[in-house]
Amino acid sequence: MRISQLEGRRVALWGWGREGRAAFHALRGRLPGLPLTLFCPEAEAEGARAEGGGALQVETEVTGDALSRFEVVVKSPGISPYRPEAVAAAARGTQFIGGTSLWFSEHARADGTLPGTVCVTGTKGKSTTTSLLAHLLRAAGHRTGLAGNIGLPLLEVLDPQPAPEYWAVELSSYQTGEVARSGARPDVAIVLNLFPEHLDWHGSEQRYIDDKLSLVTGGHPRVAVLNAADEHLRALQLPHSRIVWFNQPEGWHMVGEVVHRGAQPVFDTSDTPLPGRHNRGNLCAVLAALEALGLDAVALAPAVRSFRPLPNRLQLLGERDGLRWVNDSISTTPHASLAALDCFAGQRIALLVGGHDRGLDWHDFAARMRDDAPVEIVTMGANGPRIHALLQPLADAGRFGLHAAGDLPHAVELARAALGAQGGVVLLSPGAPSFGAYKDYVARGRHFAELAGFDPDLISAIPGLGVG
């Protein structure tokens, strides 16, 4: 659905975060006379009325009956379409769309294609992969847009002038279905991996997988770049797309620290700023996507050395008091915490884990701790007690030190004391969202930096966002 198709219809917005405000300004810019109603919490209502400038009616009670008064509801990504009030309204004919769907519809050609648009999704590594893709495209001299879930809503870059040659778009599992529903076909879609996440939004692990994969199963990209090492991806059949596999010997893959294209060694990643072996492996996905766009990926690979790592993703803040401080606040699954530990293998690590409890299974994490644990683990947050109880028998057996913290400041204090004069790495890789204690993972990472003695303003900016 294009924005012009909303004219004359009863339209509401649901959510007043950055995505919601972007949708409001995009609709107001294109359709200045369109009446709009916003559903948002009471705490946001006053600010929304002020920003709406009299052009926005605000309601703070969201029910199925209230939503069903509207033909179309433009929903922010964090609001699940599986909520009872959304399901009830949809059953009565209300159509729910998001800013992602609007952007893709606006940018698609008449035949639905989006030449030069590369979408990236996956449970972990998608932000770094998307940013790295944009970095290499720009290194080749191409004007490129970097936007989406990475921190810049797509509707904030609806009409950049001059238009980019390429778009690097990160999509969360909340947004991938929007691409399929838009009817637009991305040029290239990258899927990195799949682990259970966001089960509270999706309702089940299978629905999470289905929603995530809808980027390629329903979005029908011209080329799907898929990880051959992921069992869910290996099982896919995509009759509408050409599949290019990475992480297999016939395609782009890693041998030790060296990226290979088939049997050809191409690039040694050991001196690159990419944090973690999994991100170096995801470089293979980026190079495969560049080739799918018709570019010389072999020639572009060395430009990785000038890449600037993203904040909150295995971010080395620096050293204080004999300790190295690493901010991996974006880690929201146990698998991400395990990947973070792999990056610092052989070092004395105090790992800080725990946060919002959305019911993810930590048994695989605990199993790894039997033989490959840090020297200290500090649990915190709502699911901290559950993780602590799971790890307690291993700690009692002397596998590692185990501590329970009430909050992040307490966890940092316990980690300092546990590592002591021998030093080591304090690694914040929570494996859980920040909801409840913090607005988002960025706020959590900023607080961690401040507690460690660093300026949070200097570590928070995402390089390269927007068009350039």
C-alpha positions in Angstrom: 0.0 0.0 0.0 1.3 3.4 -1.0 0.8 6.5 1.1 -1.4 8.0 -1.6 -3.8 5.1 -1.2 -4.6 6.2 2.4 -6.3 9.4 1.2 -10.0 9.4 2.1 -9.7 6.5 4.5 -10.0 6.3 8.2 -6.4 6.0 9.4 -4.9 5.6 12.9 -1.3 5.4 14.2 -0.5 2.9 17.0 2.7 3.7 18.9 4.6 7.0 19.4 8.2 6.0 19.6 10.6 7.1 16.9 8.9 4.8 14.3 5.5 6.2 15.2 6.6 9.8 14.9 8.3 9.0 11.6 5.0 7.6 10.3 3.1 10.7 11.4 5.5 13.1 9.7 5.6 11.0 6.5 1.8 10.9 6.3 1.4 14.5 7.2 4.0 15.5 4.6 2.3 13.5 1.8 -1.4 13.9 2.8 -1.6 17.1 4.9 -5.4 17.0 5.1 -5.7 13.4 6.2 -7.3 13.1 9.7 -5.1 11.0 12.0 -5.8 9.4 15.4 -2.9 8.1 17.6 -3.2 5.3 20.2 -0.4 5.7 22.8 0.2 5.3 26.5 -1.0 8.1 28.8 2.7 9.0 29.6 3.3 9.9 25.9 0.0 11.6 25.2 1.0 15.2 26.2 4.1 15.1 24.1 2.2 13.6 21.1 -0.4 16.3 21.2 2.3 19.0 21.3 4.2 17.5 18.4 1.0 16.8 16.4 0.2 20.5 16.6 -3.6 20.1 16.6 -3.5 17.8 13.6 -3.5 14.6 15.7 -6.2 13.2 17.9 -4.8 11.2 20.8 -6.4 8.3 22.5 -4.8 6.4 25.4 -7.1 3.3 25.7 -6.5 0.6 23.1 -9.2 -1.9 22.5 -10.4 -4.1 19.7 -13.5 -1.9 19.4 -11.5 1.3 19.3 -9.1 0.0 16.6 -11.9 -1.4 14.5 -13.2 2.1 13.9 -10.4 2.5 11.4 -9.8 1.0 8.0 -6.0 1.2 8.3 -3.8 1.2 11.4 -0.2 2.1 10.9 1.5 0.2 13.7 5.0 0.6 15.2 7.2 -2.5 14.9 7.3 -3.2 18.7 3.6 -3.7 18.9 2.7 -7.3 18.1 -0.1 -7.9 15.6 -0.9 -11.0 17.6 -2.2 -9.0 20.6 -5.9 -9.8 21.3 -7.1 -6.3 20.5 -5.3 -6.3 17.1 -6.6 -9.8 16.3 -10.2 -8.6 17.2 -9.9 -5.5 15.0 -8.4 -7.4 12.1 -11.3 -9.9 12.2 -13.6 -6.9 11.7 -11.7 -5.7 8.7 -9.1 -3.3 10.0 -5.8 -3.6 8.1 -2.6 -3.3 10.0 0.5 -2.1 8.2 3.9 -0.7 9.3 6.3 2.0 8.2 8.4 -0.7 6.6 5.6 -1.7 4.3 4.8 1.8 3.4 8.5 2.6 2.5 8.9 -0.5 0.4 5.6 0.2 -1.5 6.8 3.8 -2.1 10.1 2.7 -3.5 9.1 -0.3 -5.6 8.8 0.0 -9.4 5.6 -0.8 -11.2 6.5 -4.5 -11.4 7.3 -4.6 -7.6 11.1 -4.8 -8.0 13.5 -2.7 -5.9 16.9 -2.7 -7.8 19.8 -2.1 -5.5 17.9 -2.7 -2.3 19.5 -5.3 0.0 17.7 -6.4 3.1 19.5 -8.1 6.0 17.9 -10.1 8.8 19.0 -12.8 11.3 18.9 -13.4 15.0 22.4 -12.0 15.7 24.9 -10.1 13.6 22.4 -8.3 11.4 23.3 -4.7 12.4 27.0 -5.2 11.9 26.4 -7.0 8.6 24.1 -4.3 7.3 26.5 -1.5 8.3 29.5 -3.4 6.8 27.5 -3.8 3.5 26.9 -0.1 3.4 30.6 0.6 4.2 31.8 -1.5 1.3 29.3 -0.1 -1.1 30.5 3.4 -0.2 34.1 2.4 -0.4 33.4 1.4 -4.0 32.1 5.0 -4.6 28.4 4.3 -4.6 25.9 6.6 -2.8 24.2 4.3 -0.3 21.4 4.5 2.3 21.8 2.7 5.6 18.5 2.5 7.5 15.9 0.3 9.2 16.1 -1.5 12.5 19.7 -0.4 12.9 18.6 2.9 14.3 17.0 5.1 11.5 13.3 4.4 10.6 12.9 4.0 6.9 10.2 6.7 6.8 12.7 9.2 8.0 14.5 8.7 4.7 11.5 8.5 2.4 12.7 10.9 -0.3 16.4 11.6 0.0 17.9 13.8 -2.8 19.8 12.7 -4.8 18.5 9.2 -4.4 21.0 6.5 -3.4 22.2 3.9 -5.9 21.9 1.2 -3.2 20.0 0.7 0.0 21.3 -1.4 2.9 18.2 -2.1 5.1 18.3 -4.0 8.4 15.0 -5.7 9.3 14.0 -7.2 12.6 11.6 -10.1 12.9 8.9 -7.5 13.7 9.5 -6.0 10.2 10.3 -8.9 7.8 6.6 -9.7 7.2 6.0 -6.1 6.3 8.2 -6.6 3.2 6.1 -9.6 2.0 2.8 -7.7 2.7 4.0 -4.7 0.7 4.1 -6.7 -2.5 7.7 -5.3 -3.2 10.6 -7.6 -4.1 14.0 -6.7 -2.7 16.9 -7.1 -5.1 18.9 -9.2 -2.5 17.9 -10.5 0.9 20.4 -11.9 3.4 19.4 -14.2 6.2 22.3 -14.9 8.6 20.9 -17.3 11.2 17.9 -18.3 13.3 17.7 -18.8 17.1 14.6 -18.5 19.3 14.0 -14.9 20.2 11.2 -12.4 20.8 8.8 -15.2 21.7 6.6 -12.8 23.7 6.0 -10.8 20.5 5.6 -13.8 18.1 3.8 -16.1 20.5 5.8 -19.2 19.7 9.2 -20.3 18.3 7.7 -21.6 15.1 5.8 -18.3 14.5 9.1 -16.5 15.1 10.8 -18.6 12.5 8.0 -18.2 10.0 7.8 -14.5 10.5 11.6 -14.1 10.2 11.8 -16.2 7.0 8.8 -14.4 5.4 11.4 -12.0 4.0 12.5 -14.7 1.6 9.5 -17.0 1.5 7.0 -14.2 0.9 9.2 -11.3 -0.1 10.5 -13.2 -3.2 13.9 -11.4 -3.5 15.7 -11.7 -6.8 18.6 -13.3 -4.9 18.5 -14.9 -1.4 21.9 -15.1 0.4 21.6 -17.8 3.0 23.8 -19.3 5.6 24.5 -23.0 4.7 25.4 -23.7 8.4 21.9 -23.0 9.6 19.5 -26.0 9.7 16.4 -23.9 9.2 17.8 -22.2 6.2 19.2 -25.3 4.6 15.6 -26.7 4.5 14.2 -23.8 2.5 12.9 -24.1 -1.0 12.5 -20.7 -2.7 11.1 -21.2 -6.2 10.9 -17.5 -6.8 14.5 -16.6 -5.9 18.0 -17.6 -6.8 19.7 -18.9 -3.7 23.4 -18.1 -3.0 24.9 -20.0 -0.1 27.7 -18.8 2.1 29.5 -20.7 4.8 30.0 -23.7 2.5 33.1 -24.7 0.5 31.7 -24.0 -2.9 30.9 -20.3 -2.0 32.2 -17.6 0.3 33.4 -19.2 3.5 36.1 -19.0 6.2 39.1 -21.2 6.6 40.7 -20.2 9.9 40.8 -16.4 9.7 40.9 -16.2 5.9 37.9 -15.6 3.7 37.8 -17.9 0.7 35.7 -17.8 -2.4 35.5 -21.4 -3.3 39.0 -22.7 -3.3 40.5 -19.2 -3.7 41.9 -17.5 -0.5 40.8 -13.8 -0.7 41.4 -11.9 2.5 42.9 -12.4 5.9 40.5 -11.0 8.5 42.8 -11.3 11.5 43.8 -7.6 11.5 40.3 -6.3 10.8 38.1 -4.4 13.3 35.3 -6.9 13.0 34.3 -8.0 16.5 34.0 -11.8 16.9 34.5 -14.7 14.6 30.8 -14.8 13.8 30.9 -11.3 12.4 34.0 -12.2 10.3 32.0 -15.1 9.0 29.1 -12.7 8.2 31.6 -10.8 6.0 31.1 -13.8 3.7 27.4 -13.0 3.4 28.2 -9.4 2.5 30.7 -10.4 -0.2 28.1 -12.8 -1.6 25.6 -10.0 -1.7 28.0 -7.6 -3.4 28.6 -10.2 -6.1 24.8 -10.7 -6.5 24.6 -6.9 -7.2 27.2 -7.4 -9.9 30.1 -5.8 -8.1 33.7 -7.1 -7.7 33.6 -8.4 -4.1 37.2 -9.7 -4.2 38.5 -6.2 -4.9 36.3 -4.6 -2.3 37.1 -7.0 0.6 40.2 -5.2 1.8 38.1 -2.1 2.5 36.9 -3.9 5.6 40.0 -2.7 7.4 38.6 0.9 7.5 35.2 -0.3 9.0 34.2 1.2 12.3 32.5 -1.3 14.7 29.1 -0.4 16.0 28.3 0.6 19.6 26.8 -2.0 22.0 28.0 -4.9 19.9 31.2 -6.5 21.4 32.4 -2.9 21.8 35.7 -2.5 23.5 35.3 0.6 25.7 38.8 0.6 26.9 40.8 -0.2 30.1 40.1 1.1 33.6 41.8 0.0 36.8 43.5 -3.0 35.2 40.2 -4.2 33.7 39.1 -4.3 30.0 35.4 -3.3 29.6 33.4 -4.7 26.7 29.8 -3.5 26.0 27.7 -6.1 24.2 24.4 -4.7 25.4 22.6 -5.7 22.2 23.0 -9.3 23.2 19.4 -10.5 23.8 19.7 -14.3 23.5 21.8 -16.9 25.3 23.4 -17.8 21.9 24.6 -14.2 21.6 26.2 -14.4 25.1 28.0 -17.6 24.0 29.3 -16.0 20.8 30.6 -13.1 22.9 32.5 -15.5 25.2 34.1 -17.1 22.2 35.6 -13.7 21.3 37.6 -13.6 24.5 38.5 -17.3 24.9 41.5 -17.9 27.1 41.1 -14.6 29.0 39.9 -14.0 32.5 36.3 -13.0 32.0 33.5 -11.8 34.4 30.3 -12.2 32.4 27.2 -10.2 33.2 24.0 -11.9 32.1 20.3 -11.5 32.6 17.5 -9.0 32.0 13.9 -9.1 30.9 12.5 -12.6 31.1 10.8 -13.7 27.9 11.0 -17.4 28.6 14.0 -18.3 26.5 15.7 -21.6 27.4 19.2 -21.3 29.0 19.9 -25.0 29.2 22.3 -24.9 26.2 24.1 -22.0 27.7 24.5 -24.0 31.0 25.7 -27.0 29.1 28.5 -25.0 27.6 29.5 -23.7 31.0 30.4 -27.3 32.1 33.6 -27.2 30.1 34.0 -23.7 28.6 33.0 -21.1 31.3 34.4 -17.7 32.2 36.0 -17.4 35.6 33.1 -15.5 37.0 29.4 -15.1 36.1 27.1 -12.4 37.6 23.4 -12.8 37.1 21.0 -9.9 37.2 17.5 -8.7 36.0 14.2 -10.4 36.0 15.5 -13.7 34.7 18.6 -13.5 36.8 17.3 -15.9 39.5 16.3 -18.5 37.0 19.7 -18.4 35.3 21.4 -18.4 38.7 19.5 -21.5 39.8 20.4 -23.3 36.6 24.1 -22.5 37.0 24.3 -23.1 40.8 25.2 -26.8 40.6 28.1 -26.1 38.3 29.4 -23.3 40.5 29.1 -25.6 43.5 31.3 -28.0 41.6 34.0 -25.3 41.3 33.5 -24.6 37.5 33.3 -20.8 38.0 32.4 -18.2 40.5 28.7 -17.3 40.6 27.2 -14.1 42.0 23.7 -12.6 42.1 23.2 -8.9 41.6 20.1 -6.8 42.1 20.8 -4.5 39.1 23.5 -3.4 36.7 25.4 -1.2 39.1 25.5 -4.0 41.6 26.6 -6.4 38.9 29.5 -4.2 37.9 30.6 -3.9 41.5 30.5 -7.7 41.9 32.5 -8.2 38.7 35.2 -5.7 39.8 35.6 -7.5 43.1 35.6 -10.9 41.5 38.3 -10.2 39.0 40.3 -8.3 41.6 44.0 -7.4 41.2 44.6 -10.1 38.6 42.6 -8.1 36.1 40.6 -9.4 33.1 37.6 -8.6 31.0 34.3 -7.3 32.3 31.9 -8.5 29.6 28.3 -7.2 29.5 26.5 -9.7 27.2 23.2 -10.1 28.9 21.5 -12.6 26.6 18.2 -10.8 27.5 16.4 -7.6 26.6 16.6 -4.5 28.7 12.9 -3.9 29.1 11.8 -2.9 32.6 15.1 -1.6 33.8 16.0 0.5 30.7 14.3 2.1 27.8 16.3 0.0 25.4 19.7 -1.8 25.0 21.3 1.6 24.1 20.4 3.0 27.4 21.7 -0.1 29.1 25.0 0.1 27.2 25.3 3.8 28.1 24.8 3.1 31.8 27.4 0.3 31.7 29.9 2.7 30.0 29.3 5.3 32.7 29.7 2.7 35.5 33.0 1.7 34.0 34.2 5.2 33.9 33.7 6.1 30.2 31.8 9.0 28.6 28.6 7.4 27.3 28.2 10.1 24.6 31.5 9.1 23.0 30.5 5.4 22.6 26.9 5.7 21.4 26.9 7.0 17.8 26.3 4.6 15.0 28.6 5.5 12.1 27.2 5.9 8.6 23.5 6.0 9.3 21.5 7.7 6.6 22.5 8.4 3.0 26.1 9.0 2.0 
